[in-house]
Amino acid sequence: QVQLVESGGGLVQAGGSLRLSCAPSTLIFGIRAMGWYRQAPGKQRELVARITNVGTTNYADSVKGRFTISRDNAKHAVYLQMNSLNPVDTAVYHCKVETFSVDYWGQGTQVTVSS
């Protein structure tokens, strides 16, 4: 069974940076998009950034200009570079891989930004 392994979360001060990584335990075929979502306490899960198999990206308005999503096609991995972090970015960040038949979710990595 495919598992998505996330890493890179942690505690950082406001203004700092983190880089999240997500890679599958086995190669996934038929990927059409990969993305990062986040869920803060008491809030619904929301899209942070998404990149398609042709490289088209979209971002939540709140992270535009601060976060950058990228992917490694050979490893089927996806990354999220997060700069200028602020406390409102505190959440559990989940990786998602969309294929043409099924979607996969990672268990999440905690990002905490202190003021």
Backbone torsions as a table, in degrees:
resi	resn	phi	psi	omega
1	GLN	NA	137.9	-178.2
2	VAL	-73.4	133.4	172.4
3	GLN	-124.0	142.4	175.6
4	LEU	-99.5	124.5	-177.5
5	VAL	-104.3	116.2	-179.4
6	GLU	-104.1	149.8	176.2
7	SER	-154.2	166.6	174.5
8	GLY	107.4	-8.4	178.6
9	GLY	-72.8	173.7	179.0
10	GLY	159.6	-165.5	-179.8
11	LEU	-103.8	130.6	-179.6
12	VAL	-143.1	151.1	177.6
13	GLN	-79.7	156.1	177.5
14	ALA	-55.0	137.2	-176.5
15	GLY	92.6	-10.9	-178.4
16	GLY	-84.0	-175.3	-176.4
17	SER	-132.3	152.6	171.8
18	LEU	-143.1	154.5	175.4
19	ARG	-126.0	118.4	178.5
20	LEU	-93.5	144.5	177.3
21	SER	-127.7	149.6	178.7
22	CYS	-146.0	126.1	177.9
23	ALA	-140.3	145.6	-179.8
24	PRO	-80.1	154.9	178.7
25	SER	-70.1	-26.6	173.4
26	THR	-138.1	159.0	179.8
27	LEU	-62.7	141.6	179.6
28	ILE	-112.3	128.6	-179.4
29	PHE	-103.9	151.4	179.6
30	GLY	79.2	28.8	179.6
31	ILE	-72.0	131.3	175.6
32	ARG	-110.3	-20.1	176.7
33	ALA	-166.6	157.1	175.0
34	MET	-135.9	149.8	-176.9
35	GLY	-159.7	173.9	176.1
36	TRP	-123.5	135.5	176.4
37	TYR	-126.5	159.6	177.5
38	ARG	-139.6	153.2	178.9
39	GLN	-137.0	116.2	176.3
40	ALA	-90.6	158.2	-179.7
41	PRO	-55.2	129.7	177.4
42	GLY	77.0	5.4	-178.3
43	LYS	-122.2	162.3	177.7
44	GLN	-78.4	156.0	175.9
45	ARG	-67.1	137.3	-177.9
46	GLU	-132.2	151.7	175.9
47	LEU	-69.0	134.9	173.7
48	VAL	-102.6	-53.4	-178.8
49	ALA	-158.7	151.0	-177.3
50	ARG	-145.8	142.8	177.8
51	ILE	-133.2	131.9	-177.3
52	THR	-88.3	175.6	-178.8
53	ASN	-70.2	-11.6	175.3
54	VAL	-106.0	8.0	173.3
55	GLY	92.4	4.0	177.0
56	THR	-71.4	131.7	-178.5
57	THR	-117.3	152.0	168.1
58	ASN	-144.8	149.0	-174.0
59	TYR	-130.8	151.9	168.3
60	ALA	-65.1	144.2	-178.5
61	ASP	-56.5	-34.2	-174.9
62	SER	-69.7	-15.3	-176.9
63	VAL	-116.1	-4.4	-179.2
64	LYS	-58.0	133.8	-179.8
65	GLY	86.0	-11.1	180.0
66	ARG	-115.7	-35.8	-176.8
67	PHE	-108.9	147.2	176.6
68	THR	-135.0	126.8	177.6
69	ILE	-99.2	143.2	177.3
70	SER	-148.2	168.1	-177.6
71	ARG	-143.6	155.0	174.4
72	ASP	-114.8	104.4	-174.1
73	ASN	-65.1	-32.9	-179.1
74	ALA	-67.6	-35.9	-178.5
75	LYS	-96.2	-4.8	-174.2
76	HIS	56.0	36.0	-177.6
77	ALA	-105.8	156.0	176.9
78	VAL	-134.0	145.7	-175.8
79	TYR	-128.7	156.0	174.9
80	LEU	-136.1	109.7	174.7
81	GLN	-88.4	121.4	-176.4
82	MET	-117.6	117.3	179.2
83	ASN	-116.5	163.4	178.4
84	SER	50.6	47.1	-178.2
85	LEU	-66.9	146.1	174.6
86	ASN	-135.3	166.2	-173.3
87	PRO	-55.4	-28.5	-179.4
88	VAL	-69.7	-11.4	176.7
89	ASP	-83.0	-5.6	179.6
90	THR	-61.8	124.6	-177.3
91	ALA	-178.1	172.6	167.5
92	VAL	-91.5	126.0	-178.2
93	TYR	-101.2	127.9	-178.2
94	HIS	-115.5	139.0	173.9
95	CYS	-90.4	144.3	177.6
96	LYS	-134.8	134.6	174.6
97	VAL	-118.6	123.0	-179.3
98	GLU	-103.5	126.9	171.2
99	THR	-113.1	-177.8	-179.0
100	PHE	-79.8	-4.1	-179.6
101	SER	-126.7	-30.0	-175.4
102	VAL	-152.4	153.6	175.2
103	ASP	-108.8	145.9	177.1
104	TYR	-119.3	143.3	178.4
105	TRP	-124.1	143.1	170.9
106	GLY	-85.4	166.6	-177.0
107	GLN	-79.2	-16.1	175.2
108	GLY	105.3	152.4	175.6
109	THR	-132.5	134.6	-174.6
110	GLN	-80.2	132.1	171.9
111	VAL	-119.6	122.8	179.8
112	THR	-124.2	124.8	-179.2
113	VAL	-114.1	119.8	-179.1
114	SER	-94.3	149.2	-178.3
115	SER	-89.3	NA	NA
